[in-house]
Amino acid sequence: MPQSDPVFYIGTLPIHGNLILAPMDGYSDMPFRSICRDMGSAMSYTEFLSAIDIIHTHPHLHLRLSYLESERPVVFQLMDDSPERLVLAATKLMAYKPDVIDINLGCSARSVSSRGAGSGLLRTPDKIAAIFSALTKTLPVPVTAKIRLGWDETTRNYKDVVQSLQDNGAALIAVHARTRQQAYSGSADWDAIAEIKQMATIPIIGNGDVKTTSDIDRMLTHTRCDAVMIGRGAIGNPWIFQRLDRSTVSQKMVQETMSTQLARMLPFYGEEVGLRLFRKFAVRYLSPYQEFNDIRGQLLTCTEPDYFLNLLDAFLDHPLTFSTDL
Ligand SMILES: Cc1cc2nc3c(=O)[nH]c(=O)nc-3n(C[C@H](O)[C@H](O)[C@H](O)COP(=O)(O)O)c2cc1C
């Protein structure tokens, strides 16, 4: 299929689209990412990878580092607050041939941010500068950042952070437009994304509260960002990358996509774990149907993939009542 013109570049890397699946721990694994990529997500961010785990070759890491060639450009997202550890870990990861290294400056989990990593880095701009200066001098691939607006309402230092990232060689910034204190509450401040886009000389990805195709258009118009990143709104709804609203997706399409995702998860994780991990996706795919409650218990306790698929096919074969406003 002929490729469209690039929408923007990360360094010299062309990106052929303006919708991107957000990195999400526990969700953006290879099976789900590759489905979103097939549907139109323009690149693939891994779930966050701990630099310490990489340095010590933690056994669970190989799954988090796995990707399909068709997912390229592939972004490995790293989390730590030490420039030395990040350089060591990122250098080690070059053997896996990522297209981009991203640093997480947004994770709000207390266990991460209170030790200075994730959004904790927003409180130490000098460390941000040191990390990006060291990484961009060492790595042969572009280095990008995913940030929040600041630690809390009184320290919304995003303009200083963006300036420092740019000055130290960052090639792109994704902005989740909330503070660390907000976690996921309140609404994302799209005005701040617009402000960042206006001052930035590198591409800016807007992120926060995009759930529908009209949200996509509103964010692009409101902020002028180069691309829109979608997280929670894509779980159980990868068709958003085809610019389809969930209410227009047929039951047959749901059945096909769920079967494809499960078929990728079973060999990836092994049958038992794969089916267990698929349950949380199944809930999100099926909860828009009022009748889901009738088979919920049976489906979510099923431990046999073929039986699960038979139940699913039988359920989606009958006309169902769609009941969300997505
Ligand atoms: C379950 C979950 C896991 C997440 N894991 C990560 C992560 O590993 N790295 C990261 O940068 N952000 C992570 N995030 C934040 C999302 O990438 C995104 O910034 C946030 O959900 C806001 O976007 P949304 O409103 O489209 O969901 C996670 C969010 C959720 C809900």
The ligand as an ORCA input file, in Angstrom:
! r2SCAN-3c Opt
* xyz 0 1
  C      -3.367      1.636     32.905
  C      -2.467      2.759     32.481
  C      -1.095      2.537     32.363
  C      -0.239      3.573     31.964
  N       1.092      3.300     31.802
  C       1.914      4.277     31.292
  C       3.280      3.994     30.958
  O       3.778      2.862     31.077
  N       4.026      5.034     30.472
  C       3.512      6.299     30.301
  O       4.219      7.202     29.860
  N       2.226      6.568     30.593
  C       1.415      5.596     31.055
  N       0.092      5.873     31.282
  C      -0.445      7.210     30.953
  C      -0.988      7.243     29.521
  O       0.047      7.044     28.580
  C      -1.692      8.582     29.210
  O      -0.761      9.617     29.375
  C      -2.884      8.859     30.137
  O      -3.698      7.703     30.269
  C      -3.742     10.029     29.613
  O      -4.242      9.750     28.328
  P      -5.769      9.247     28.076
  O      -6.692     10.287     28.669
  O      -5.895      9.154     26.572
  O      -5.914      7.925     28.772
  C      -0.762      4.870     31.695
  C      -2.142      5.074     31.839
  C      -2.987      4.057     32.210
  C      -4.468      4.331     32.319
*
